Amino acid sequence: MKRKTIELTDASGLILEGGGMRGVFTCGVLDNFMERGIRFPYTVGVSAGACNGLSYMSEQKGRAKYSNIDLLDKYHYIGIKQLLLKGNIMDFDLLFHTFPEQIIPYDYAKYARCSEVYEMVTTDCRTGEACYYNEKNNPRRIIEIVKASSSLPFVCPISYVDGHPMLDGGIADSIPLLRARELGYDNNVVILTRNKGYRKPSKPTTVPFFFYRKYPHLRHAIAGRNTLYNSQLDMVERLEESGEITVIRPEKPIVVDRIERDTRKLLDLYNQGYEIASSIDFTHA
């Protein structure tokens, strides 16, 4: 595996794509970063990336892996059975309350003390546009935001942040690289959860008439999601080729589904992320 060297500066940003259970790749990368004390002035996470990024910000190495792999094997908290029983393809009560409060407590105090900026992305149902939240001091609101960022369209209920209806941040901004650049972070590392060259089908997503009738802008955003995502991947590969960003992505063919429940596959993808991160050296400006 070819080694890379990345120079960290005050303008360094870390962008965490979502991807459901494929996010265990990101868990592996971040656990490696935490082992070596690698921190970025700015980090932004979307959906599963937002969840995994929280454990990175609180420096709880292994927490996201334990949640995504070990506890999945025990609690089976994702799948069609959950959707039929609870109207949600994931057990949000377990994931966003029981886990962080009892089983693998989240260190809110450590997160509140960290000096780096962390944003989580949601999609506003009323406008169909991305919202970027930076909350460190209110545990209830932190959970509201990360839950909203992870609320997949069609298979999860609408979530609320400050009383406003929200869904998965990946609808409006799956790879928030432009957000980082707009804030002045132009030395960025992007963690993707798909192989190089991957693209979604180019046809628009069909939104059944009975979904989100109150939110026409959201329907439009969902319909155009594939086109937006593919254009973001085009931009990422273009900037990677020109040397303006570093991209960390799976190198083996992806065999993990968005709602994957095979923990052997998940562990293999986690290990792949850890190993790829191990091949990257960091220097400080």
N, C-alpha and C positions, 0 to 999 in steps of 0.2 A: 504494500500500500504506500503510495507516494506521500511523503511528508509535506506539509504546508507550514508556513510561518505567517502569523497574523500579528500586526502591530496594534496594540490597544492605545487609543487616544481619548481625549475628552469628548471627541465626536463619534465614538464607537457606539453602535446600536446592535441589538440582537432581536431578530424577528422570528417568531414562533408560529408556524402554520398549524392549522388544526388537522382534521383527518380521522376523528373518532379514535378507535383502538389502534390505528396506525401511529398514534401519538406516542406509543411506547418507544419508538425510535428516538423521539425527542427526549424521553426520560433517560435513555442511555447516554445521550450526548450531555445532558445537563448534570447527571450524576458524575460524569467524568470531569466536567468543569468545576463542580463543587469540590471534588477531591483535590483539585489543584488550585482552588481559590480564584478561579477565573470569573471576573465580574465585569459587567458592562454598565456605563453610565445610564443607558436607556435600554429597556426591554419592553417589547409589546407582544402580547399573545392573543390568539384567536381560538375560541372554542376549546378543543382539547389542549391546544397550546396555552390558552389562558389558565387552565387547571394546572398543567404541569409547571408553568411559569411561577405560579404562586409558591409551590414547594421550593423552587430555585431561589426565589426572593427571600424566603425565610431560612434558607440554607439547611433544609431538612433532606439530606441525601438519603435516597432509598425510599422516601415516603411515597412518591408518585408511582414508582415501580411496585411497591407493596400494594397500593390501591388498585392499580391497573391489571396486575397479574395474580398475585397471591390471593387477594380478597375476591377477585372475580371467580376464581376456582372454588371459593368457599360459599359465596353469596349468590352467584349467577344473576347479577343485577342488571344485565342487558339482554335484550332479545324480544322476539315476538310475544312470548308469554307475558312479559312485563307490559307490553303495549295492550294486549287483550284484557289483562287484569286491572291495570291502573291508568290506561289511556296515555301511557308514556313509555317509549321504548327503553328508557333507563329508569331505575328506581332513584329518583331525585332525593327522596327523604333519606335514604341510606347514604347516597353519595355526598350530599351537601349539608347534612345535619348529623347523622349518626357517626359517619366516618370522622369528620373534623372535630366533633365535640367529644367523642368517646373512644373510638377504636384506634384511630391514628391522629391524635389531637394536633390541630394546626397551631403553630407558634405565632399568633397574631402580634405578640409583643416584639418578637424578633423582626417581623416584617415591618412593623411601625417604626422601628429604629433604623432600618436600612436607609442609606443615603441615596441610593440609586432611584431613578424614576421607573415606575412600572405601570403600563397601561393595558387594559383589557378592552377588546372590541365587541360591540353588540350591533345589531341592526334595529333601527327604530321602525316599528311597524307602520307608523303614521306617515313617514317620509320615504321609507325604503333606503335611507342613508345610514352610513356608519356613524356610531358614537364611540368616543374614546374616553374611558374612565380611569382616573388615577385616584384610588381610594386606599388609604393605609390605616386609618384610625377607627373606623366603624366596622366591627366584625359582621354585623347584620347586613350592612350595605355591600361589603366585599362579597358575601355569599350571594346576594341579589344579583350582582354584576356578573360573577363567574357562572352562575346558573343561567342567566339570560344569554351569555356568550355561547353556552353549550346547548341551547334549546334548538334542536334541529327542526327545520320546517316539516310539516305533515305528521311527524311521529312523536313530537313533544308539544306540550301545551305552551301557549304564549306565557312568557315570564314578564315580571314588572320590575323596573328600576325607578325609584322615586315616583311610583305610580304610573309610569309611562310603559306602554306595551313594547316588549322587545323580543327578538329572536336571535338565533345564531349569528355571530359576527361575520362568519364566512359568507353570508349572503351578499353583503355589501363590500367587504374588504377581506378576502381570504389570506392575502399576503401583504400586510400593511407596510411595505417598504417605502412607498411614497410618503406615508405619514411620518416615518422616521426622518426622511430627508427634509420634509417641510419644517420639522422642528429643529433642523440644523445638524442632525446626525447623518454624516455622509460617509462614514467608515463602517459599513454594516456587514454583519454575518447573518445569513438567512438560513434557517433550518426548515427544510421541506420534508414531507413524508411520502413523496412519490419519487420514482426513478427519473433520471434526466431524460427529457424527450416526451414525458407523459403529457397528454392533453385530453380534456373531456370531449365528449361528442359535441360537434359544433351546433347541433340543432337546439332551439330554445326548449327550456323545461316547460312541460305542460302543467298548468295549475288548474285543477278541477274547479268548476264554477262555485262549488260549495265551500271552498277554502278561502278564508281571509277576505270575504266580500266587503267587509268594512274598511279594508286597507288596500285600495287600488295601487298605491305606490309600492307597497310590499309585493303584491302580485307581479308587478312589472319587474321589480328587482330580482325576484326568484326566477322569472322567465329568462332573464338575461344573464343569469349567474355564470353559465358555462362560458359565454363569450367573454365576460369580464375576467374570469379566472384564467382562461387561456391567454388573454392579452397580458395579464400580470406575469404569467410564466414566460412569455416572450420577452418581457422587459427584464426579468430576472436573468435569463440566459444571455441576453444582450449585454447587460452590465457585468455579468460574470466573465464573459468573453473579453471585455475591455479591461478587466482587472479592477473595476470600481467596487465590487463586492466579492465576498467569499460565500459560497453556497455549500452547506452540508446536507447531503441527501442519501437515501439508501442506494447502495451500489448493486445489491443482489435483486433479482426480480421480486416484486411485492406479492406475497401470498396471503397477506393479512387483510381481511375485510374491515369496513368501517365499524361493523358491530361484531367483530371476531370474538369467539369464545374459546378457541383452542389455545390454551396457555403455553403449549410447546412452541407454536408459531410466534406467539407474542414474546416469549423469552428470547427466541432467536433474533427477532427484530430489535429488541432492547439491546442485546449483546452486539449487534451490528452497529447500532448507534454509538455505543460505548467505545468500540474498537476504532471506528472512524474518528471519533473525537480524540482518541489517544494518539492519532497520527498528526495532530495539529500542535505546533509549538506557538506560544504566545510571547511577545516582547512588549515592553511598555515604552512609550515615547518619553 
